[in-house]
Each structure stands twice: as structure tokens, then as C-alpha cells.
Amino acid sequence: MLGSPLHEHHLLRYSVASNLNGSKYVTVSFYDDYQKRVLDIEYTQVSMESLIKNIESGTALHLEHVYIHDFSIASYRKSKHLNDDAPVELNDFTAKGCFFDCSSGIDFSNVRFTGTKTHFENCIFANGTADFSNTVFKSQDVSFRKSKFGSGSTVFRSAQFTEGRVNFNHVNFGTGTTVFVDVNFSTCFVDFRNTYFGDGTVDFKFSKFKEGPVTFERAHFGKGRKDFKNVEFGLGKLDFKKVQFNDGDVIFEGVECSNDKILFRGSVFGNGVKNFEQCHCTKAVINMEQVDFGTGILSFHEAHLGELHLDAVQLNLFTDLRWASCTSLHLNEVILRDILELPLLHQTTLNGLDLNGLRILGRLFVTWSDALKGLIYKQPYDFNRKAEQFRVLKENFRINGQYEDEDAAYVEYRRCMEQHKLEIYNTGVISKLYNRIKYAIKWILFDQIGRYATDPVRVIFHALGTVVLFACVYWVMAITHTSWGSVGTTLPETMNRAAEFGNCLYYSAITFFTVGYGDYFALGWIKLFAVIEGFCGVFLMSYFTVAFVRKILR
């Protein structure tokens, strides 16, 4: 069946030709979506009565290419007057290429599979419930590889797999509900690679995977709900690479992971909720690179995470990253087209943040803090890449109306750009010296004085400091070095107070503001200081005007 295109179709359309009670062989015909017959398979018919005799004898049961109608362990219990939940042991049970047909269901519930292997490879379970509830698989090799289920439910509720390998590779679970609730996979290597799940609900709630690796690589889910709520994944590698999750809610709420690697790389989600809330994966590197999250909601609210990699992802949905804890967040080359909300970073345990190549076409809700700044500066990138991240944050803050945060991000952007210029022109002694002097001048004039025109109050304080500084210069020279220069006056001698500090402060102020009343004037070398102060006054007042208007107009 696997070699036929029908294996990937969730609907199982078939008909059985021959008398079920009298013929040794039956022919099962399979049909496509247009009711065209595309495949005929002949099986040897085996009755339930003969199987009951084999079960009674306790011998190994090997079935190959047989047709069984209404297989039911319940019938065996009834014939032996056993309780409905009495365990039945099947030793070394294998069914290869068999067809399990039924009127209502196929019952393997409360069976104890023992021996070295238990195989249902390349089998077909017809339309109806396939019930493996409370079944214990004690074999080291359990395989349902390449099997196909019909439109009924497939139930492994409270089943137990003790050790070895559990293989559901290339299984098609049909259109019904698939139930693996409260299953204990123990230390097994669990393989769901290339498995097809239909549009019914897929339910793994409360299941336990302990030490073995778990893989769903390239599995294909339908449009039903995919529920992994409160699943305990153990120490083994967890692999969801290149999975097609399709439309419908995907629930990983409350999942616990003790392993160090969780892979979702290249997977595709459809429309619906992607819920990773309250999961506990503090030791894991969660790789969600190049994932298509589709539309709907992606939530990690109150989750406890290790490293979260969302690199090269296009987020077209509301993304809630208000986790409870996270070691590091990587948003390399992410295109954000909707809303992404981050927690208050100074209240979290985030130790690493990478926004390199982030493109914000939607909105990123994050508050500026020293923690956010420190996380960017801790990155191993050059200052050009750090500057680009601060620029992206600045533009995002502007769109959000977070103007104070915008100013803070802009200052760090300019600082990184200046540092980057030092990096690229750091060749040759003369060039290095020239650029360092140039950097120092810019650092004083643009950064320290007014934070790149974002802090008018800081400019005012520097202006007042300049006035007082030059007043002290004038006063000291007027008292101790009159031969070098002094402050002259046009006032009568009886009103001359040029050597007093108050008048020096007055002269400094009118010089700074370039008022020039003419009652006091500079003599000697003080003229040079007066010219310098006048230039400082023009520069600082212009600087203040730009910074003040920028603040007010926003």
C-alpha cells in the first residue's frame, strides 16, 4: 500500500469481493477520490476462531498478507469468560501486509505484547476504531511502519512501551481522531518520521518520553487540533524538523523538556493558535529557524525557556514573548509584519539578545532599559551591526510613540557608528591619531554636551557652566595677571567694578549671549577668550534650539 499514491490519502475507499464465511481468499479493491479502482490486493482469509485457538496455545502468532474480519480481543475474553479488562498476552506477534476489516472496531485493548518483537508493518486497519488502549508493549522492537488506518479513531490511550524502538514511520492515521493520551514511552526511541495524521484531533496530552530520542521529522498533520499539552519529553533529542502542521491549533502548553536540543527548523504552521505557554525547557536550545508560523497567534507567555532561535523567520502573526524566563533570544534576519511583544527585560533572566538583520514592518513592543542596551553590546558583532540594531529599535520606538526610548536608542546608534569609523580607519599611525582626535572632539561636542541633540537640559547646564568658567578666567586674570589683559569699562571710575567676580560673571554672560552692551569690554589676551566664549555661545544656543524644538514638536 505504501508504494501506491493511496497511502498518502487519508480517506480509505475499498470493497471486498468474495463470501467472507466460505472463501479462502478475498480480493480487496481500492478506489481513488473519483471512485476509480486503482489497486486490487488478494489476501488469505483467516477467521477469528482460528486466531483464538492460537492465542489459547500461547504460541507465537505470525500473520502475513491475511485478511481478518472483526478482530477483537474482547471476543476472546468473552469466550473464556474473562473480565472486560483482563490482560491477554500475545507473544512475538507479527502481522505483515495484513488487512484488518471490521463492522465497528478492531480491539487490541489491554493486551500484553511480549517477546523480542511486535510488528504491524504495512498493515491496513479499515474504517472503524482501532483500539490499543491500556496495551503494554514489552517487546524491544515495536513497529507499525507503513501501516494505514481508515476513517475511525486510532486509540493508544494509556498504552505502555517499555524499551527499545517504537516505529510509526510512514504510518497514515486516516481521517479520524488519533489518541496517544497518557502514553508512557519510557526509554524508547520513538519514530514518527514521515507520518501522516488526518484532519481529526491528534492528542498526545500527558504522555511521557523519558530518555530516548523522539522524532516527528517531516510528519504531516491535518487541519484538526494538535495537542501536546503537559507532555513530558525526557533527555533524548526532540525533533520536529520540516513538519507540516497545517491549519488548526497547535498546543505545546505546559510541556516539560529535560533535553538540550529541540528542533523545529523548516516546519510549516497554518492558521491557528501556536501555544507554547508555561512550558519548561530551561536547558534546551529551541531551534525554530526558517519556520513558517502562518497566521493566528504565537505565544510563549509565562514559559521557561533556554535559548530561543527564531532566525530567518517571517512573523505574520501576533507573537507574545512575555516569557517567565529565557536565557537568550535570537531574531536574526527576522521580518516582523505584525505585533511582537517582549517582557520588561530588566525583570527577566535574559543573558543574550540578537536583533541582527531584524526588519520591522509591524510593531515591536519593548521598553528601553540598560539591560536591553547591555544585551546588544554583549554581542560578538562589530559596531556596524550593533548600530544597525539600535537604528531598527529607534525607528520602532518612533512608530510606537515611545519618544524617550527613541532618543536613547538614537544616542547608542550614533555612538556605535562613531566606534565603527574608528574600526575601519584604524590603519597607519598618522591616520589612527587623526581619527582618534576627531573622535574625541565629536564625543565632547555632540555626545557629552547634548547627547546628539536629544537632551536640551544637558545643553543648558553646559551653557551655564561655560559662562561661569569664563567668568572665573576673567576674574583671575583681572586680579593676578593684569599685564596679560583685563576687563575694561566705559563707566566712570567711581562706578568701575570690573575686577569684581560679579561683574566678570555679567561680562561673561553678555559675551556668551553676544549681547554686547558696551559697558564692559576685553583688553589684552582676554579678547581671545571673549572670542572663544562668543563662539561657544552661538554654538550652544543653536544646539539648544535644535534639541528643544525637536523635543517639543514631537
LINCORUR-V497543 format. One record per backbone hydrogen bond with DSSP energy under -1.0 kcal/mol. NH is the residue of the N-H (numbers start at 1). CO is the residue of the C=O. E is the energy in kcal/mol with one decimal. If there is no record, write none. Layout:
((NH CO E) (NH CO E))
//
This chain:
((4 1 -1.3) (7 4 -1.8) (15 29 -1.9) (17 27 -2.8) (23 19 -2.2) (26 43 -2.3) (27 17 -1.7) (28 41 -3.0) (29 15 -2.8) (30 39 -3.2) (31 13 -2.1) (32 36 -2.0) (35 32 -1.8) (38 30 -2.4) (39 30 -1.3) (41 28 -2.4) (43 26 -3.0) (44 65 -1.9) (45 24 -3.5) (46 67 -2.7) (51 47 -1.3) (52 48 -2.1) (53 49 -1.6) (54 50 -1.6) (55 51 -2.3) (56 52 -2.4) (57 53 -1.8) (63 94 -3.3) (65 96 -3.0) (67 44 -3.2) (68 99 -2.8) (70 101 -2.7) (73 107 -2.1) (77 73 -2.4) (78 74 -2.5) (79 75 -2.2) (80 76 -1.5) (82 77 -3.0) (86 83 -1.5) (88 110 -1.6) (90 112 -2.6) (92 114 -2.6) (94 61 -2.5) (95 119 -2.3) (96 63 -2.8) (97 121 -2.7) (99 66 -2.7) (100 124 -3.4) (101 68 -3.1) (106 129 -3.7) (107 71 -1.9) (108 131 -3.3) (110 133 -2.6) (112 88 -3.4) (113 136 -2.8) (114 90 -2.5) (118 141 -3.0) (119 93 -1.9) (120 143 -3.5) (122 145 -3.1) (123 120 -1.0) (124 98 -2.6) (125 148 -3.2) (126 100 -3.0) (129 104 -1.6) (130 153 -2.8) (131 106 -3.2) (132 155 -3.7) (134 157 -3.0) (135 132 -1.5) (136 111 -2.7) (137 160 -3.7) (138 113 -2.9) (142 165 -2.8) (143 118 -2.5) (144 167 -3.6) (146 169 -2.3) (147 144 -1.9) (148 123 -2.7) (149 172 -3.3) (150 125 -1.5) (154 177 -3.0) (155 130 -2.9) (156 179 -3.3) (158 181 -2.9) (159 156 -1.9) (160 135 -2.7) (161 184 -3.2) (162 137 -2.1) (165 140 -2.7) (166 189 -3.0) (167 142 -2.9) (168 191 -3.4) (170 193 -2.3) (171 168 -1.7) (172 147 -2.4) (173 196 -3.3) (178 201 -2.9) (179 154 -3.2) (180 203 -3.9) (182 205 -2.9) (183 180 -1.0) (184 159 -2.4) (185 208 -3.0) (188 185 -2.2) (189 164 -2.4) (190 213 -2.3) (191 166 -2.9) (192 215 -3.2) (194 217 -2.3) (195 192 -1.3) (196 171 -3.3) (197 220 -3.8) (202 225 -3.1) (203 178 -3.0) (204 227 -3.5) (206 229 -2.0) (207 204 -1.7) (208 183 -2.9) (209 232 -3.9) (210 186 -2.5) (214 237 -3.2) (215 190 -2.2) (216 239 -3.6) (218 241 -2.6) (219 216 -2.3) (220 195 -3.4) (221 244 -3.5) (222 198 -1.3) (226 249 -3.0) (227 202 -3.2) (228 251 -3.4) (230 253 -2.8) (231 228 -1.5) (232 207 -2.7) (233 256 -3.2) (235 210 -2.1) (238 261 -1.8) (239 214 -2.6) (240 263 -3.5) (242 265 -2.1) (243 240 -1.0) (244 219 -2.6) (245 268 -3.1) (248 271 -3.0) (250 273 -3.3) (251 226 -3.4) (252 275 -3.8) (254 277 -2.4) (255 252 -1.6) (256 231 -2.4) (257 280 -2.9) (258 233 -1.4) (262 285 -2.4) (263 238 -2.6) (264 287 -3.4) (266 289 -2.0) (267 264 -2.0) (268 243 -3.0) (269 292 -3.9) (270 246 -1.9) (272 295 -1.7) (274 297 -3.6) (275 250 -2.8) (276 299 -3.0) (278 301 -1.7) (279 276 -1.1) (280 255 -3.4) (281 304 -3.6) (285 260 -1.4) (286 307 -3.6) (287 262 -3.1) (288 309 -2.6) (290 311 -2.5) (291 288 -1.2) (292 267 -2.5) (297 272 -1.3) (298 318 -2.7) (299 274 -2.6) (300 320 -3.3) (302 322 -2.3) (303 300 -2.0) (304 279 -3.4) (305 325 -2.8) (307 284 -1.7) (308 328 -2.7) (309 286 -2.9) (310 330 -2.9) (312 332 -3.5) (315 335 -2.5) (318 296 -1.2) (319 339 -3.0) (320 298 -3.2) (321 341 -2.7) (323 321 -2.4) (324 303 -2.3) (325 303 -1.9) (327 306 -1.7) (328 306 -1.3) (329 352 -2.4) (330 308 -2.5) (331 354 -3.5) (333 356 -2.3) (334 331 -1.3) (335 313 -2.3) (336 359 -3.3) (337 315 -2.8) (340 363 -2.6) (341 319 -2.6) (342 365 -2.8) (347 344 -2.0) (348 345 -1.3) (351 327 -3.5) (354 329 -2.3) (358 355 -2.1) (359 334 -3.1) (361 336 -3.2) (362 336 -1.6) (363 338 -2.9) (365 340 -3.3) (373 369 -2.1) (374 370 -2.8) (375 371 -2.1) (376 372 -1.5) (377 373 -2.2) (378 374 -1.4) (379 376 -1.3) (386 382 -1.7) (387 383 -2.6) (388 384 -1.9) (389 385 -1.6) (390 386 -2.1) (391 387 -2.3) (392 388 -2.3) (393 389 -2.2) (394 390 -2.5) (395 391 -2.5) (396 392 -2.1) (397 393 -2.8) (398 394 -2.1) (399 395 -2.0) (400 396 -2.1) (402 397 -2.5) (403 401 -1.4) (406 402 -2.3) (407 403 -2.3) (408 404 -1.9) (409 405 -2.4) (410 406 -2.5) (411 407 -2.3) (412 408 -1.7) (413 409 -2.1) (414 410 -2.5) (415 411 -2.3) (416 412 -2.3) (417 413 -2.1) (418 414 -2.2) (419 415 -2.2) (420 416 -2.4) (421 417 -1.9) (422 418 -1.5) (423 419 -1.7) (424 420 -2.3) (425 421 -1.7) (427 425 -1.0) (432 428 -2.3) (433 429 -2.5) (434 430 -2.9) (435 431 -2.5) (436 432 -1.9) (437 433 -2.2) (438 434 -2.4) (439 435 -2.4) (440 436 -2.4) (441 437 -2.3) (442 438 -2.2) (443 439 -2.6) (444 440 -2.0) (445 441 -2.9) (446 442 -2.6) (447 442 -1.3) (448 443 -2.8) (449 444 -1.3) (451 447 -2.2) (452 446 -3.6) (454 450 -1.6) (455 450 -1.6) (459 455 -1.3) (460 456 -2.2) (461 457 -2.2) (462 458 -1.8) (463 459 -2.3) (464 460 -2.7) (465 461 -2.3) (466 462 -2.1) (467 463 -2.1) (468 464 -2.2) (469 465 -2.5) (470 466 -2.4) (471 467 -2.0) (472 468 -2.2) (473 469 -1.8) (474 470 -2.7) (475 471 -2.4) (476 472 -2.7) (477 473 -2.3) (478 474 -2.2) (479 475 -1.3) (480 476 -3.0) (481 477 -1.0) (484 481 -1.4) (488 521 -3.0) (490 519 -1.6) (495 492 -1.7) (500 497 -1.7) (504 500 -2.1) (505 501 -2.7) (506 502 -2.1) (507 503 -3.1) (508 504 -2.4) (509 505 -2.1) (510 506 -2.3) (511 507 -1.9) (512 508 -2.5) (513 509 -2.5) (514 511 -1.0) (515 510 -2.6) (521 488 -2.3) (523 486 -2.3) (525 484 -3.5) (526 523 -1.3) (527 524 -1.7) (529 525 -1.2) (530 526 -2.5) (531 527 -2.3) (532 528 -2.3) (533 529 -2.7) (534 530 -2.4) (535 531 -2.2) (536 532 -2.5) (537 533 -2.6) (538 534 -2.3) (539 535 -2.7) (540 536 -3.0) (541 537 -2.4) (542 538 -2.0) (543 539 -2.6) (544 540 -2.6) (545 541 -2.3) (546 542 -2.4) (547 543 -2.3) (548 544 -3.1) (549 545 -2.7) (550 546 -2.2) (551 547 -1.8) (552 548 -2.6) (553 549 -2.8))
//
